[in-house]
Amino acid sequence: MNVLHNVWNFIWSPSYIKLGQPTSSAKAHLFANLLILGAMFGVAIGLFNQSLLKLLNIDLGVHASDLFMAKKSALGIFFSVAILAPVLEEAIFRGPLILFKDKKYFRHFLYLSVLLFGAVHLFNFQFSKEIFILGPLLSAPQIILGVFLAYIRIKLGLLWAILLHASYNAIFLGPIIILKLFNISLE
């Protein structure tokens, strides 16, 4: 819970301050905690969202990931989602944070990068008024992950953010790849 407390304090008062000289063990501990917390929040919010959509009888249409995964091989999916996307997204959303590290408006740029990261993921849905209304809730897992990614990026560096992002995606991608490898359909 100490990590969550530190992230909470960071997001309320962000500053570009790296961790002193953390040991390899401390880095791994921070990484593992953020990965576990991110996955827990992602699953919890995802289950809540699905329950709410079902309760309100809202159909959001076909998700872009369904179309993407139907067309790609297991290896193509893994490369795209667990390697390429984390590298590109971290370079775009967290990489530039260093340019603002000494600026008085660093916090605003950090918040903007987190919100844009969440908003970009709304393009996975077919645009509708429901997506517009439910957008903050639908992108909440990515916004929370964006906070964790920004935290580890500032504290340990961009490579750690890429690794955290890739690991997070791989956790949720793993079952899909296994099903695809064994030609098992969920329908």
Backbone hydrogen bonds, N-H to C=O, Kabsch-Sander energy under -0.5 kcal/mol:
donor,donor_aa,acceptor,acceptor_aa,energy
5,H,1,M,-2.3
6,N,2,N,-2.4
7,V,3,V,-2.6
8,W,4,L,-2.6
9,N,5,H,-2.5
10,F,6,N,-2.3
11,I,7,V,-2.7
12,W,8,W,-1.5
13,S,9,N,-1.5
16,Y,101,K,-0.5
17,I,15,S,-1.9
18,K,16,Y,-0.5
19,L,155,K,-2.0
27,K,23,T,-2.4
28,A,24,S,-2.4
29,H,25,S,-2.4
30,L,26,A,-2.4
31,F,27,K,-2.7
32,A,28,A,-2.9
33,N,29,H,-2.4
34,L,30,L,-2.5
35,L,31,F,-2.4
36,I,32,A,-2.6
37,L,33,N,-2.8
38,G,34,L,-2.6
39,A,35,L,-2.4
40,M,36,I,-2.7
41,F,37,L,-2.8
42,G,38,G,-2.6
43,V,39,A,-2.7
44,A,40,M,-2.7
45,I,41,F,-2.8
46,G,42,G,-2.2
47,L,43,V,-2.8
48,F,44,A,-2.3
49,N,45,I,-3.1
50,Q,46,G,-2.5
51,S,47,L,-2.4
52,L,48,F,-2.7
53,L,49,N,-2.8
54,K,50,Q,-2.2
55,L,51,S,-2.8
56,L,52,L,-2.6
57,N,54,K,-0.8
58,I,53,L,-2.9
59,D,57,N,-0.5
60,L,58,I,-0.6
64,A,124,N,-3.4
66,D,63,H,-1.1
67,L,63,H,-1.3
68,F,64,A,-2.6
69,M,65,S,-2.7
70,A,66,D,-1.5
71,K,67,L,-1.1
71,K,68,F,-0.5
72,K,68,F,-1.2
77,I,73,S,-2.6
78,F,74,A,-2.5
79,F,75,L,-2.7
80,S,76,G,-2.4
81,V,77,I,-3.0
82,A,78,F,-2.5
83,I,78,F,-0.5
83,I,79,F,-1.0
84,L,79,F,-3.1
85,A,80,S,-2.5
87,V,83,I,-1.9
88,L,84,L,-2.6
89,E,85,A,-3.1
90,E,86,P,-2.3
91,A,87,V,-2.0
92,I,88,L,-2.1
93,F,89,E,-3.3
94,R,90,E,-1.6
95,G,90,E,-2.6
97,L,94,R,-1.3
98,I,95,G,-1.3
99,L,96,P,-1.6
100,F,96,P,-0.5
100,F,97,L,-1.5
101,K,98,I,-1.1
103,K,100,F,-1.7
106,F,103,K,-1.5
109,F,105,Y,-1.9
110,L,106,F,-2.6
111,Y,107,R,-2.6
112,L,108,H,-2.5
113,S,109,F,-2.5
114,V,110,L,-2.1
115,L,111,Y,-2.6
116,L,112,L,-2.8
117,F,113,S,-1.9
118,G,114,V,-1.9
119,A,115,L,-2.8
120,V,116,L,-2.7
121,H,117,F,-0.9
121,H,118,G,-0.5
122,L,119,A,-1.7
123,F,120,V,-1.5
124,N,121,H,-1.3
125,F,122,L,-1.7
126,Q,60,L,-0.7
132,F,128,S,-2.1
133,I,129,K,-2.5
134,L,130,E,-3.2
135,G,131,I,-1.0
137,L,134,L,-0.5
138,L,134,L,-3.0
139,S,135,G,-2.4
140,A,137,L,-0.7
143,I,139,S,-2.4
144,I,140,A,-2.7
145,L,141,P,-2.3
146,G,142,Q,-2.6
147,V,143,I,-1.8
148,F,144,I,-2.1
149,L,145,L,-3.0
150,A,146,G,-2.3
151,Y,147,V,-2.4
152,I,148,F,-2.5
153,R,149,L,-2.2
154,I,150,A,-2.3
155,K,151,Y,-2.8
156,L,152,I,-2.6
157,G,152,I,-1.3
157,G,153,R,-0.5
161,A,157,G,-1.3
162,I,158,L,-2.4
163,L,159,L,-2.5
164,L,160,W,-2.5
165,H,161,A,-2.6
166,A,162,I,-2.7
167,S,163,L,-2.4
168,Y,164,L,-2.5
169,N,165,H,-2.5
170,A,166,A,-2.4
171,I,167,S,-2.1
172,F,168,Y,-1.6
173,L,169,N,-1.8
174,G,170,A,-2.5
177,I,173,L,-2.4
178,I,174,G,-2.4
179,L,175,P,-2.3
180,K,176,I,-2.4
181,L,177,I,-3.0
182,F,178,I,-1.9
183,N,180,K,-1.3
184,I,179,L,-3.3
